[in-house]
Amino acid sequence: MAVPIRTAVAGLCAGLVATLLTTGPAQAEPPHEQVWAVSTSAHTPRARISLDDTTGTLSLAVSRDGRTVIEPSPVGIVTEQADLSKELRFLHRKDRRIEERYRTKSGKRLDRTVRMNETRLSFATTAGARLDLVVRASADGVAYRYVLPAGHGDVLGETSAFTLPSDASAWLSTYRPDNEGQFVQYTAATAPTGAYSPQALFATDGGYTLLAESDLTGAYSGARLTHDQGTGTYRVKLADDRVRTDGPLATPWRAMVTGDLATVTRSTFTDDLAPASKVRDTSWIRPGTVLWTWLAGGREAGQSLAAQKAYVDYAAERGWPYEAVDAGWYFKPDEWDTTDPNWQTNSWMPELVEYARAKGVGIIVWIHQRELDTPAERAQWLPTLERWGVKGVKIDFMDSEAQSMLQWYDAILKETAAHHLLVDFHGSTIPKGMQRTWPQVMTLEGVAGEEKRTNTAAHLTALPFTRNAIGSMDFTPGAFQRVGLRPNSDAAETGLAVTYESGLQMYAGTPESYDARPLARAFYDQLPAAWDDTRLLAGHPGQEAVLARRSGDRWFLGGVYAGAARTADVPLTVGPGKWLVETIKDGTGGLVQDRQVLRGGDTLRVDVVAGGGFAGIACPWRPGLSTCHR
């Protein structure tokens, strides 16, 4: 709720006044400050915006149930025409209630409900330059953005920052343009000096807070966090030293997803902040599981029609709806004359697509971003792929969040939607609300995934609370053949397909590795890629993560653990009644399966090996039911 603590209630509609004054007695503020608050109730995250009357500087703090989430932190933006971080004076305010319902094609749950309160605070410098600070609060987060009128000139940077208590636990990933750093635990102050991913998780007295962005487009520039060791402050630095603007500007949302760990994990706050879908007809957008052949066969498989047909046969046998052809399929310079405007017709891809279509399998193709970086190239490639019947594209190696690359994203998102192509971005940014606005985006990499040989079990257990909490993540689980190159057991690897959400869940194993593990293979046969609900059953970043995802009346379970072997106790908080629970765990000589009947709320006990985990399915039990598989 928007509560003026010292400032007059200018512009506030009368119907809101009674609600807005129910947060208890206002505390006395220093005479040199004007203060406003935004929240939805007394027990949800509360933003406190302060204007120092002496310096004209703004700050924003966040609390929850009276406990600190974010300490007072600088707010401001600098343009060619004005420094809008100081010498500001308050003009007026405007409040509104936001209530929306929308449905997605992928993510933590398909049906979403949005309830937020928004306050817009308008300021001006003594020279007349204008700044609106728009703040939103919901039950699971606080966000703000800057809105500038036309004529402000290019943006030179932000003074925005997030100040955490020095002793707050922090899970941070060193910044990389491809967002493929590993998450490591520090405290807010002890993290080394340097740049970090904007998706940073902190634990304070007020609970957990995940920093994030939303509604990032080519109108602006991507952000990273910069930090000096010894302080709890993380400053926002843009990828561009100068952000080109023309006309009015609304910057991306600076979001703070806030609550207990279960709330942060389940939150769709960054999607809720994003614009509504720009794709009217979404009937062609179908998430699904994918047989991905890169780690299975590498470039050689990509250059072989016979190999790809064999993979299609395997996907069809398993009932997996897609097969992905990775790099190599169009790199044949000795055979293709790329100066010929019809050069793509020389490919064997149309034959593979038709072969797969007849078997009920859709083809997704890898393509380098450099093949699509101009309008002419996109006009050549995308209609051709659509004409062939290709279902989606895996576009790789953007490796930038600069404004020019974000403008390329704007173009390719519009064009892939027009040509009915699903999208998987690799070497990419992270979703940041993109999947709500452009629902054909099934997943993005932006993670140190299965291909990385340096991953740790601690990193694997941090991802559900950091990168994957933002949106779909193409980690590509299931690479059972990479024994010694991954830090987890076979049961943990099986469970990652549930622990990590992805609209296209790309299995990275070989057919031989699946056949050698029939329990994992049968589990994957059952696994959907779209979920009705998501719940955190147990977890702590860097130590353990157990998630349950529901499809219909079945809950799929995935657990991953770091550290020594143990007996894991997992609360089965999937609903009342009796449940048949099937679990796959590591046993002597391979994977083994257990079945038991439990009541909702009982403790599921699973023996976990070092660096291990488990996978499972829980379905409503009835007399005579012996399996959850269908």
C-alpha positions as CSV (number, residue, x, y, z in Angstrom):
1,M,0.0,0.0,0.0
2,A,1.2,3.5,-0.7
3,V,1.5,5.4,2.6
4,P,2.7,9.0,2.9
5,I,4.5,9.3,6.2
6,R,5.2,13.0,5.9
7,T,4.2,14.1,2.5
8,A,0.6,15.2,1.8
9,V,-1.7,12.6,0.1
10,A,-1.7,14.5,-3.1
11,G,-3.5,12.8,-6.0
12,L,-4.6,9.8,-3.9
13,C,-8.0,8.5,-4.8
14,A,-10.5,8.6,-1.9
15,G,-11.4,5.0,-2.2
16,L,-7.9,4.0,-1.2
17,V,-7.4,6.3,1.8
18,A,-8.8,3.9,4.4
19,T,-6.7,1.0,3.2
20,L,-3.6,3.1,2.8
21,L,-3.6,4.2,6.4
22,T,-3.8,0.8,8.1
23,T,-0.1,0.1,8.6
24,G,0.1,1.4,12.1
25,P,1.3,4.7,13.6
26,A,3.9,6.5,11.5
27,Q,7.3,6.8,13.1
28,A,8.9,10.3,13.4
29,E,11.2,11.0,10.5
30,P,14.2,13.4,10.5
31,P,13.0,16.9,9.5
32,H,15.2,16.9,6.4
33,E,13.5,13.8,4.8
34,Q,10.3,13.2,2.9
35,V,9.3,9.5,3.0
36,W,6.8,7.3,1.2
37,A,6.1,3.6,1.6
38,V,4.7,1.0,-0.8
39,S,3.4,-2.4,0.2
40,T,0.3,-4.7,-0.2
41,S,-0.2,-5.5,3.5
42,A,1.5,-5.3,6.9
43,H,3.2,-8.7,6.4
44,T,4.5,-8.4,2.8
45,P,7.6,-6.7,1.5
46,R,7.5,-2.9,2.1
47,A,9.5,-0.3,0.1
48,R,10.5,2.9,1.8
49,I,11.5,5.7,-0.5
50,S,13.3,8.7,1.1
51,L,14.1,12.1,-0.4
52,D,16.9,14.0,1.4
53,D,15.7,17.7,1.4
54,T,19.2,18.9,1.8
55,T,20.9,17.1,-1.0
56,G,17.9,16.2,-3.1
57,T,19.0,12.6,-3.3
58,L,16.7,9.6,-3.3
59,S,17.2,6.2,-1.5
60,L,15.1,3.1,-1.3
61,A,15.0,0.5,1.4
62,V,13.0,-2.8,1.7
63,S,11.8,-4.5,4.9
64,R,9.6,-7.5,5.6
65,D,7.6,-7.8,8.9
66,G,9.8,-4.9,10.2
67,R,13.0,-6.7,9.5
68,T,15.7,-5.5,7.0
69,V,15.8,-6.8,3.5
70,I,17.6,-4.0,1.7
71,E,19.2,-1.1,3.6
72,P,18.7,2.4,2.3
73,S,20.3,2.3,-1.2
74,P,21.0,5.0,-3.8
75,V,18.4,5.6,-6.5
76,G,19.1,7.8,-9.6
77,I,20.0,8.1,-13.2
78,V,22.3,10.4,-15.2
79,T,21.6,11.6,-18.7
80,E,23.3,13.9,-21.2
81,Q,21.0,16.7,-20.1
82,A,20.7,16.2,-16.3
83,D,22.1,14.4,-13.3
84,L,18.8,13.0,-11.9
85,S,20.5,11.5,-8.8
86,K,20.7,14.8,-6.8
87,E,19.1,18.2,-6.3
88,L,15.6,16.7,-6.8
89,R,12.4,18.2,-5.4
90,F,9.1,16.4,-5.0
91,L,6.3,17.3,-7.3
92,H,3.4,14.9,-6.9
93,R,2.4,11.2,-6.6
94,K,0.0,8.8,-8.2
95,D,-1.2,5.4,-7.0
96,R,-2.9,2.5,-8.7
97,R,-3.8,-1.1,-8.0
98,I,-2.7,-3.7,-10.6
99,E,-4.6,-7.0,-10.9
100,E,-4.1,-9.3,-13.8
101,R,-4.5,-12.9,-14.8
102,Y,-2.5,-14.5,-17.6
103,R,-1.5,-17.9,-18.9
104,T,2.0,-18.9,-20.0
105,K,3.3,-21.8,-22.1
106,S,6.2,-22.7,-19.8
107,G,7.6,-21.9,-16.4
108,K,6.8,-22.7,-12.8
109,R,3.1,-22.7,-13.4
110,L,0.9,-22.0,-16.4
111,D,-1.8,-19.9,-14.8
112,R,-0.7,-16.7,-13.1
113,T,-2.4,-14.1,-10.9
114,V,-0.9,-10.7,-10.4
115,R,-1.7,-8.4,-7.5
116,M,0.5,-5.3,-7.0
117,N,0.3,-1.8,-5.7
118,E,2.1,0.9,-7.7
119,T,3.2,4.4,-6.6
120,R,4.6,6.9,-9.1
121,L,6.6,9.7,-7.5
122,S,7.4,12.6,-9.7
123,F,10.5,14.8,-9.2
124,A,12.3,17.7,-10.9
125,T,15.7,19.3,-10.6
126,T,16.1,23.0,-10.0
127,A,16.7,23.4,-13.8
128,G,13.4,21.7,-14.6
129,A,14.6,18.2,-15.6
130,R,12.0,15.6,-14.8
131,L,12.2,12.1,-13.3
132,D,9.4,9.7,-12.3
133,L,10.3,6.9,-10.0
134,V,7.7,4.1,-10.3
135,V,7.7,1.5,-7.4
136,R,5.7,-1.7,-7.3
137,A,5.1,-4.0,-4.4
138,S,3.5,-7.5,-4.3
139,A,3.4,-10.3,-1.8
140,D,6.7,-11.6,-3.2
141,G,8.7,-8.6,-4.2
142,V,9.5,-5.0,-4.7
143,A,10.6,-3.3,-8.0
144,Y,11.3,0.1,-9.3
145,R,12.1,1.8,-12.6
146,Y,12.8,5.2,-13.9
147,V,10.5,7.0,-16.4
148,L,11.9,10.0,-18.3
149,P,10.1,12.3,-20.7
150,A,11.4,13.1,-24.2
151,G,14.4,15.4,-24.5
152,H,16.5,13.9,-21.7
153,G,19.3,12.8,-24.1
154,D,21.3,9.6,-23.9
155,V,21.7,7.8,-20.6
156,L,25.2,7.9,-19.2
157,G,24.6,5.5,-16.3
158,E,22.7,4.9,-13.1
159,T,23.5,5.6,-9.5
160,S,21.3,2.7,-8.5
161,A,22.7,0.3,-5.9
162,F,21.6,-2.3,-3.4
163,T,23.0,-2.2,0.1
164,L,22.9,-5.3,2.1
165,P,23.9,-5.9,5.7
166,S,27.6,-6.7,5.7
167,D,27.1,-10.1,7.2
168,A,24.2,-11.2,4.9
169,S,24.9,-14.5,3.2
170,A,25.4,-14.0,-0.5
171,W,25.3,-16.4,-3.5
172,L,27.0,-14.7,-6.4
173,S,28.2,-15.5,-9.9
174,T,31.1,-13.6,-11.4
175,Y,29.8,-11.7,-14.3
176,R,30.2,-13.1,-17.8
177,P,28.4,-11.8,-20.9
178,D,27.1,-15.3,-21.5
179,N,25.9,-15.6,-17.9
180,E,27.8,-18.9,-17.4
181,G,29.6,-18.2,-14.2
182,Q,29.2,-20.5,-11.2
183,F,27.4,-19.5,-8.0
184,V,29.7,-19.3,-5.0
185,Q,28.7,-18.4,-1.4
186,Y,30.2,-15.4,0.4
187,T,28.9,-12.7,2.8
188,A,27.8,-9.4,1.3
189,A,31.0,-7.7,2.4
190,T,33.6,-10.4,1.9
191,A,32.8,-11.1,-1.8
192,P,35.9,-10.1,-3.8
193,T,36.0,-6.8,-5.6
194,G,34.6,-7.2,-9.1
195,A,31.6,-7.5,-11.3
196,Y,28.8,-10.0,-10.6
197,S,25.7,-11.3,-12.4
198,P,22.6,-9.1,-11.6
199,Q,20.9,-12.3,-10.4
200,A,22.3,-12.4,-6.9
201,L,20.8,-14.0,-3.9
202,F,21.1,-12.7,-0.3
203,A,19.8,-13.9,3.1
204,T,19.0,-11.2,5.7
205,D,16.9,-10.9,8.8
206,G,14.0,-10.2,6.5
207,G,14.4,-13.4,4.6
208,Y,15.9,-14.2,1.2
209,T,16.2,-11.6,-1.6
210,L,17.0,-12.4,-5.2
211,L,18.0,-9.4,-7.2
212,A,16.9,-9.4,-10.8
213,E,15.8,-7.4,-13.9
214,S,12.6,-7.4,-15.9
215,D,11.3,-5.9,-19.1
216,L,14.8,-5.5,-20.6
217,T,14.7,-4.5,-24.3
218,G,16.8,-2.8,-26.9
219,A,15.5,0.5,-25.6
220,Y,18.1,0.2,-22.9
221,S,21.3,-1.7,-21.8
222,G,21.8,-4.8,-19.7
223,A,23.1,-4.5,-16.2
224,R,25.7,-6.1,-14.0
225,L,26.5,-5.6,-10.3
226,T,29.8,-4.2,-9.2
227,H,31.2,-4.5,-5.7
228,D,34.1,-3.4,-3.6
229,Q,35.2,-5.9,-1.0
230,G,34.5,-4.7,2.5
231,T,31.2,-3.1,1.8
232,G,27.7,-4.5,1.5
233,T,26.8,-2.3,-1.5
234,Y,26.3,-3.6,-5.0
235,R,26.1,-1.0,-7.7
236,V,24.3,-1.2,-11.0
237,K,26.6,-0.8,-14.0
238,L,25.3,-0.8,-17.5
239,A,26.9,-2.8,-20.4
240,D,27.0,0.5,-22.4
241,D,28.8,3.7,-21.4
242,R,26.1,5.5,-23.4
243,V,22.6,4.2,-23.9
244,R,21.1,5.7,-27.1
245,T,17.6,7.0,-26.5
246,D,15.0,8.8,-28.7
247,G,11.9,10.0,-27.0
248,P,10.4,9.0,-23.6
249,L,12.1,6.2,-21.7
250,A,11.0,3.6,-19.2
251,T,14.0,1.7,-17.9
252,P,13.9,-2.0,-17.0
253,W,12.6,-2.9,-13.6
254,R,15.2,-3.3,-10.8
255,A,13.5,-6.2,-9.0
256,M,14.0,-7.7,-5.5
257,V,12.2,-11.0,-5.2
258,T,11.7,-11.3,-1.4
259,G,10.3,-13.8,1.1
260,D,11.2,-17.1,2.6
261,L,13.2,-19.5,0.4
262,A,10.0,-21.3,-0.8
263,T,8.5,-18.0,-1.8
264,V,11.5,-16.9,-3.8
265,T,11.8,-20.2,-5.5
266,R,8.1,-20.3,-6.5
267,S,7.9,-16.6,-7.4
268,T,7.0,-15.4,-10.9
269,F,7.6,-11.8,-10.0
270,T,9.9,-11.0,-12.9
271,D,7.4,-12.4,-15.4
272,D,4.6,-10.5,-13.6
273,L,6.4,-7.2,-14.1
274,A,6.9,-7.8,-17.9
275,P,4.5,-6.7,-20.7
276,A,1.7,-9.0,-21.7
277,S,2.2,-11.5,-24.6
278,K,2.7,-10.0,-28.0
279,V,1.8,-13.3,-29.7
280,R,-2.0,-13.5,-30.2
281,D,-2.3,-17.1,-31.4
282,T,-0.2,-19.4,-29.2
283,S,-1.7,-22.7,-30.2
284,W,1.4,-23.7,-32.1
285,I,3.7,-23.2,-29.1
286,R,4.2,-26.6,-27.5
287,P,6.8,-27.2,-24.8
288,G,8.3,-30.7,-24.6
289,T,11.2,-33.0,-23.9
290,V,14.0,-33.1,-26.5
291,L,16.6,-35.7,-27.5
292,W,19.7,-33.4,-27.9
293,T,22.5,-34.9,-29.8
294,W,25.5,-32.6,-29.3
295,L,26.9,-34.2,-26.2
296,A,25.7,-37.5,-27.6
297,G,27.4,-37.4,-30.9
298,G,29.0,-34.0,-31.4
299,R,29.7,-32.3,-34.8
300,E,29.9,-35.7,-36.6
301,A,26.3,-36.4,-35.7
302,G,25.3,-33.0,-37.0
303,Q,26.8,-33.7,-40.4
304,S,25.2,-37.1,-40.8
305,L,21.6,-37.6,-42.0
306,A,21.8,-41.3,-41.1
307,A,22.8,-40.5,-37.6
308,Q,20.1,-37.9,-37.2
309,K,17.5,-40.4,-38.5
310,A,18.6,-42.9,-35.9
311,Y,18.2,-40.3,-33.2
312,V,14.7,-39.5,-34.5
313,D,13.9,-43.2,-34.3
314,Y,15.0,-43.3,-30.7
315,A,13.0,-40.2,-29.8
316,A,9.9,-41.6,-31.5
317,E,10.3,-44.9,-29.7
318,R,10.5,-43.1,-26.4
319,G,7.6,-40.8,-27.1
320,W,9.8,-37.7,-26.8
321,P,8.3,-35.0,-29.0
322,Y,11.4,-33.3,-30.3
323,E,14.9,-34.0,-31.5
324,A,17.6,-31.2,-31.7
325,V,20.2,-31.1,-34.4
326,D,23.2,-29.1,-33.2
327,A,26.2,-27.5,-34.9
328,G,27.5,-29.0,-38.1
329,W,24.4,-29.6,-40.2
330,Y,24.9,-26.6,-42.4
331,F,28.7,-26.2,-42.4
332,K,29.6,-27.9,-45.7
333,P,31.5,-25.3,-47.7
334,D,32.6,-27.8,-50.3
335,E,29.0,-28.7,-51.1
336,W,27.1,-25.5,-50.6
337,D,27.4,-22.3,-52.6
338,T,26.2,-19.7,-50.1
339,T,26.3,-17.0,-52.8
340,D,23.3,-18.8,-54.3
341,P,20.1,-17.2,-52.8
342,N,18.6,-20.7,-52.7
343,W,21.6,-22.4,-51.2
344,Q,19.7,-23.8,-48.2
345,T,17.7,-26.1,-50.5
346,N,20.8,-28.2,-51.0
347,S,20.6,-29.3,-47.4
348,W,19.4,-32.7,-46.2
349,M,17.4,-31.0,-43.5
350,P,14.0,-31.1,-45.3
351,E,14.4,-34.8,-45.7
352,L,15.1,-35.2,-42.0
353,V,12.2,-33.0,-41.0
354,E,9.8,-35.0,-43.2
355,Y,11.2,-38.3,-41.9
356,A,10.7,-37.1,-38.3
357,R,7.2,-35.6,-39.0
358,A,6.0,-39.0,-40.1
359,K,7.2,-40.5,-36.8
360,G,5.6,-37.7,-34.7
361,V,8.8,-36.0,-33.8
362,G,9.6,-32.3,-34.4
363,I,13.0,-31.0,-35.4
364,I,14.8,-28.2,-33.7
365,V,18.0,-26.8,-35.3
366,W,21.0,-25.1,-33.9
367,I,22.2,-21.9,-35.7
368,H,24.9,-19.4,-35.0
369,Q,23.7,-15.8,-34.3
370,R,26.1,-14.5,-37.0
371,E,23.8,-16.2,-39.6
372,L,20.9,-14.1,-38.3
373,D,22.4,-10.8,-37.4
374,T,21.1,-8.8,-40.3
375,P,17.5,-8.3,-41.6
376,A,18.5,-9.9,-45.0
377,E,19.9,-13.0,-43.3
378,R,16.9,-13.4,-41.2
379,A,14.6,-12.9,-44.2
380,Q,16.6,-15.8,-45.9
381,W,16.8,-18.2,-43.0
382,L,13.6,-18.0,-41.0
383,P,11.1,-18.4,-43.9
384,T,13.2,-21.3,-45.2
385,L,13.1,-23.1,-41.9
386,E,9.4,-22.5,-41.6
387,R,8.8,-23.9,-45.1
388,W,10.9,-27.0,-44.3
389,G,8.7,-27.6,-41.3
390,V,11.4,-27.1,-38.6
391,K,9.7,-26.5,-35.2
392,G,12.3,-24.4,-33.5
393,V,15.7,-22.8,-33.5
394,K,18.5,-22.9,-30.9
395,I,20.4,-19.7,-31.5
396,D,23.9,-19.5,-30.1
397,F,26.7,-17.1,-29.3
398,M,25.1,-13.7,-28.7
399,D,27.5,-13.3,-25.7
400,S,26.5,-9.7,-25.0
401,E,23.9,-7.6,-23.2
402,A,24.8,-4.4,-24.9
403,Q,22.0,-2.3,-26.3
404,S,22.9,-3.2,-29.9
405,M,22.5,-6.9,-29.1
406,L,19.3,-6.3,-27.2
407,Q,17.9,-4.6,-30.3
408,W,18.8,-7.7,-32.2
409,Y,16.8,-9.7,-29.6
410,D,13.8,-7.4,-30.2
411,A,14.0,-8.2,-33.9
412,I,14.5,-11.9,-33.7
413,L,11.7,-12.3,-31.1
414,K,9.2,-10.7,-33.4
415,E,10.3,-12.6,-36.4
416,T,10.5,-16.1,-34.9
417,A,6.9,-15.5,-33.6
418,A,5.8,-14.5,-37.1
419,H,7.4,-17.7,-38.6
420,H,6.0,-20.0,-35.8
421,L,9.5,-21.1,-34.6
422,L,10.1,-22.1,-31.0
423,V,13.3,-20.5,-29.5
424,D,16.1,-21.7,-27.3
425,F,18.7,-19.0,-26.8
426,H,22.3,-20.1,-25.9
427,G,25.3,-18.0,-25.1
428,S,22.6,-15.6,-24.1
429,T,21.0,-13.3,-21.6
430,I,18.6,-14.7,-19.1
431,P,14.8,-14.5,-19.4
432,K,14.0,-11.3,-17.4
433,G,10.3,-11.5,-18.2
434,M,10.9,-12.3,-21.9
435,Q,8.9,-15.6,-21.7
436,R,5.7,-13.7,-20.8
437,T,6.0,-11.2,-23.6
438,W,7.3,-13.7,-26.2
439,P,5.9,-17.1,-25.2
440,Q,7.6,-18.9,-28.1
441,V,10.8,-18.6,-26.1
442,M,10.9,-22.0,-24.4
443,T,14.2,-21.7,-22.6
444,L,17.5,-19.9,-22.4
445,E,20.9,-21.1,-21.4
446,G,22.6,-18.3,-19.5
447,V,23.9,-20.8,-17.1
448,A,27.0,-23.0,-16.4
449,G,25.2,-26.1,-17.5
450,E,25.9,-29.7,-18.3
451,E,28.6,-28.8,-20.9
452,K,30.8,-27.3,-18.2
453,R,33.4,-29.6,-16.8
454,T,34.1,-27.3,-13.8
455,N,30.6,-27.5,-12.1
456,T,30.4,-28.4,-8.5
457,A,27.6,-30.0,-6.5
458,A,27.3,-26.8,-4.6
459,H,26.7,-24.9,-7.8
460,L,24.0,-27.4,-8.9
461,T,22.1,-26.9,-5.6
462,A,22.3,-23.1,-5.9
463,L,20.7,-22.9,-9.3
464,P,17.1,-23.5,-8.3
465,F,17.3,-20.4,-6.0
466,T,19.3,-18.2,-8.4
467,R,19.3,-18.6,-12.2
468,N,16.3,-20.9,-12.5
469,A,14.2,-18.8,-10.2
470,I,14.3,-16.1,-12.9
471,G,12.9,-18.3,-15.7
472,S,13.4,-21.4,-17.9
473,M,17.0,-22.7,-17.9
474,D,18.5,-24.9,-20.6
475,F,20.9,-26.8,-18.3
476,T,20.6,-30.0,-20.5
477,P,20.4,-32.7,-17.8
478,G,20.7,-36.4,-18.5
479,A,24.3,-36.7,-19.7
480,F,24.8,-40.1,-17.9
481,Q,27.7,-40.9,-20.3
482,R,29.9,-38.1,-18.8
483,V,31.0,-40.1,-15.8
484,G,33.9,-38.2,-14.2
485,L,32.9,-34.9,-15.9
486,R,30.0,-34.1,-13.7
487,P,30.0,-33.9,-9.9
488,N,26.7,-35.8,-9.2
489,S,25.4,-39.3,-9.1
490,D,23.1,-41.0,-11.6
491,A,20.1,-40.5,-9.4
492,A,20.8,-36.9,-8.9
493,E,21.3,-36.5,-12.7
494,T,17.9,-38.1,-13.2
495,G,16.3,-35.7,-10.8
496,L,17.8,-32.6,-12.4
497,A,15.2,-32.9,-15.1
498,V,12.6,-31.9,-12.5
499,T,14.8,-29.8,-10.2
500,Y,15.5,-27.5,-13.2
501,E,12.6,-26.1,-15.2
502,S,12.9,-25.7,-19.0
503,G,10.1,-25.4,-21.6
504,L,12.3,-27.5,-23.9
505,Q,14.0,-30.0,-21.5
506,M,16.9,-31.2,-23.6
507,Y,18.2,-34.5,-22.5
508,A,22.0,-34.6,-23.1
509,G,22.7,-38.3,-23.0
510,T,23.3,-41.0,-25.5
511,P,20.7,-43.6,-26.4
512,E,23.2,-46.2,-25.0
513,S,23.4,-44.4,-21.7
514,Y,19.6,-44.3,-21.4
515,D,19.2,-48.0,-22.3
516,A,21.8,-48.9,-19.6
517,R,19.7,-47.1,-17.0
518,P,16.1,-48.2,-17.8
519,L,14.7,-46.6,-14.6
520,A,16.0,-43.2,-15.6
521,R,14.8,-43.7,-19.2
522,A,11.3,-44.7,-18.0
523,F,11.2,-41.6,-15.8
524,Y,12.1,-39.4,-18.7
525,D,9.4,-41.0,-20.8
526,Q,6.9,-39.8,-18.2
527,L,8.2,-36.3,-17.8
528,P,6.2,-33.3,-19.1
529,A,7.9,-30.0,-19.8
530,A,5.0,-27.7,-18.7
531,W,3.9,-27.5,-15.1
532,D,0.7,-26.6,-13.3
533,D,2.5,-25.8,-10.0
534,T,5.9,-25.8,-8.4
535,R,6.8,-26.2,-4.7
536,L,10.1,-26.3,-2.8
537,L,10.0,-29.3,-0.5
538,A,13.4,-28.8,1.1
539,G,16.5,-26.8,0.3
540,H,19.4,-24.5,1.2
541,P,21.5,-22.9,-1.6
542,G,24.8,-24.7,-2.0
543,Q,23.7,-27.7,0.1
544,E,20.4,-29.2,-1.2
545,A,17.4,-28.6,-3.4
546,V,14.3,-30.7,-3.6
547,L,11.5,-29.5,-5.8
548,A,8.1,-30.9,-6.7
549,R,6.4,-29.9,-9.9
550,R,2.8,-30.9,-10.7
551,S,1.3,-32.0,-14.0
552,G,-2.4,-32.9,-13.6
553,D,-2.7,-34.9,-10.4
554,R,0.9,-36.1,-10.4
555,W,3.8,-34.5,-8.6
556,F,7.3,-35.1,-10.1
557,L,10.1,-34.9,-7.6
558,G,13.8,-34.0,-8.1
559,G,16.4,-33.7,-5.5
560,V,20.1,-32.8,-5.6
561,Y,22.6,-32.7,-2.7
562,A,26.1,-31.5,-2.1
563,G,28.4,-33.1,0.4
564,A,28.5,-36.4,2.2
565,A,26.1,-39.4,2.0
566,R,23.1,-39.1,4.2
567,T,19.5,-40.1,4.8
568,A,17.5,-37.2,3.5
569,D,14.2,-36.2,5.2
570,V,11.9,-34.5,2.8
571,P,8.5,-33.1,3.9
572,L,5.9,-34.4,1.3
573,T,4.0,-31.2,1.2
574,V,2.1,-32.0,-2.0
575,G,-1.5,-32.0,-0.6
576,P,-3.7,-34.0,1.7
577,G,-4.7,-37.6,1.4
578,K,-2.6,-40.7,0.6
579,W,0.1,-40.7,-2.1
580,L,1.9,-43.5,-3.8
581,V,5.5,-42.3,-4.0
582,E,8.0,-43.9,-6.4
583,T,11.6,-42.8,-5.9
584,I,14.7,-43.6,-8.0
585,K,17.9,-43.5,-6.0
586,D,21.5,-44.8,-6.3
587,G,22.0,-48.4,-5.2
588,T,24.7,-50.9,-5.4
589,G,25.5,-51.5,-9.0
590,G,23.1,-48.9,-10.4
591,L,19.8,-47.1,-10.0
592,V,17.1,-48.7,-7.8
593,Q,13.4,-47.9,-7.2
594,D,11.4,-47.7,-4.0
595,R,7.6,-47.5,-3.7
596,Q,5.7,-46.5,-0.6
597,V,2.4,-45.0,0.4
598,L,2.6,-41.8,2.5
599,R,0.1,-39.2,3.6
600,G,0.5,-35.6,2.5
601,G,2.8,-33.9,5.0
602,D,4.6,-37.1,6.0
603,T,8.4,-37.3,5.8
604,L,9.8,-39.0,2.7
605,R,13.1,-40.6,3.7
606,V,15.6,-41.3,0.9
607,D,19.2,-42.6,1.2
608,V,21.5,-40.3,-0.8
609,V,25.1,-41.0,-1.7
610,A,27.8,-38.4,-1.7
611,G,27.0,-35.8,-4.3
612,G,23.8,-37.6,-4.9
613,G,20.1,-37.1,-5.1
614,F,16.9,-38.7,-6.3
615,A,14.0,-38.5,-8.7
616,G,10.4,-39.5,-8.1
617,I,6.7,-39.4,-8.9
618,A,3.9,-39.0,-6.3
619,C,0.3,-39.8,-7.4
620,P,-3.0,-40.1,-5.5
621,W,-3.2,-43.6,-4.0
622,R,-6.1,-45.9,-4.2
623,P,-6.4,-49.6,-3.4
624,G,-4.8,-51.7,-6.0
625,L,-2.6,-48.9,-7.5
626,S,0.9,-50.2,-7.9
627,T,2.6,-47.6,-10.1
628,C,2.4,-43.9,-11.0
629,H,3.6,-44.5,-14.5
630,R,1.0,-44.1,-17.3
